[in-house]
Amino acid sequence: MLQNYVLLREFLPRDQEVFCSLQEDQDVGQFVDWLPRTRYQAEVAFWDALEQQVMPIRSRFFYAVEVDSIVAGSVGFTLLSGGSADCGWFLRKNFWGKGIGTKAVALLVEDAFVKGISKLRASARSQNIGSIRVAEKCGFQRLGEKNGRVFFEVIDNRKI
Ligand SMILES: CC(C)(COP(=O)(O)OP(=O)(O)OC[C@H]1O[C@@H](n2cnc3c(N)ncnc32)[C@H](O)[C@@H]1OP(=O)(O)O)[C@@H](O)C(=O)NCCC(=O)NCCS
């Protein structure tokens, strides 16, 4: 029985199929501006994610969301200037609506702060109620809305 034990981990070579099918998925892609990707684009992104893990100076951190040892989705952040980063999240459709997104994004925020990032930014389409709720539940403050997107940030209060 699934207990929904959620963890984040680095992607491994054996995750290629699930990573690519997630990025090709039309259900996921309807909510994410840069998705769906073609298989080729997804493979390039996958190998970039693996390469980033061994870079001496890393700018992108993409993690597999593992639920009871199954890869359910992906979350990550890209460093911006001034100690901030832009983050995002998406899960395979059969994992939606089970509290997994909230747990995964809470872990992502914690990971970013542990890595010394002081401010995380995110955005979602205004109609994407699930993603907006995930941001709110993980401590993101709403900055405003523009061109059909809601913008958020969360600051590491331990540093203030
Ligand atoms: C967005 C996404 C990551 C949310 O993860 P999730 O595991 O489904 O969300 P959770 O189960 O943790 O739910 C978090 C909150 O959102 C609400 N919620 C989730 N999906 C919802 C939906 N479709 N409509 C309304 N509320 C929704 C839940 O009820 C919960 O709120 P509550 O605790 O106040 O009841 C996931 O649905 C997903 O991957 N969607 C497709 C890709 C995507 O939209 N990515 C984000 C792009 S900005």
The ligand as an ORCA input file, in Angstrom:
! r2SCAN-3c Opt
* xyz 0 1
  C       0.535     21.581     -9.269
  C       0.849     20.247     -8.627
  C       2.360     20.111     -8.443
  C       0.158     20.222     -7.268
  O       0.573     19.079     -6.576
  P      -0.503     18.148     -5.869
  O       0.221     17.061     -5.192
  O      -1.517     17.789     -6.880
  O      -1.125     19.172     -4.793
  P      -1.537     18.814     -3.306
  O      -2.282     17.535     -3.300
  O      -0.342     18.919     -2.431
  O      -2.586     19.966     -2.987
  C      -2.204     21.204     -2.477
  C      -3.433     22.056     -2.339
  O      -3.950     22.393     -3.622
  C      -5.280     21.945     -3.767
  N      -5.409     21.470     -5.126
  C      -4.597     20.582     -5.767
  N      -5.011     20.431     -7.034
  C      -6.089     21.233     -7.185
  C      -6.954     21.519     -8.272
  N      -6.781     20.951     -9.471
  N      -7.954     22.399     -8.081
  C      -8.141     22.998     -6.882
  N      -7.324     22.775     -5.805
  C      -6.332     21.895     -5.968
  C      -5.450     20.855     -2.725
  O      -6.794     20.714     -2.343
  C      -4.581     21.387     -1.611
  O      -5.197     22.449     -0.932
  P      -5.825     22.310      0.526
  O      -4.774     21.669      1.375
  O      -6.165     23.696      0.881
  O      -7.003     21.399      0.366
  C       0.350     19.054     -9.488
  O      -1.045     19.076     -9.537
  C       0.903     19.065    -10.883
  O       1.996     18.563    -11.108
  N       0.164     19.665    -11.854
  C       0.587     19.712    -13.252
  C       1.858     20.535    -13.459
  C       1.775     21.913    -12.841
  O       0.751     22.543    -12.829
  N       2.930     22.376    -12.337
  C       3.043     23.708    -11.771
  C       3.258     24.724    -12.827
  S       3.320     26.371    -12.134
*
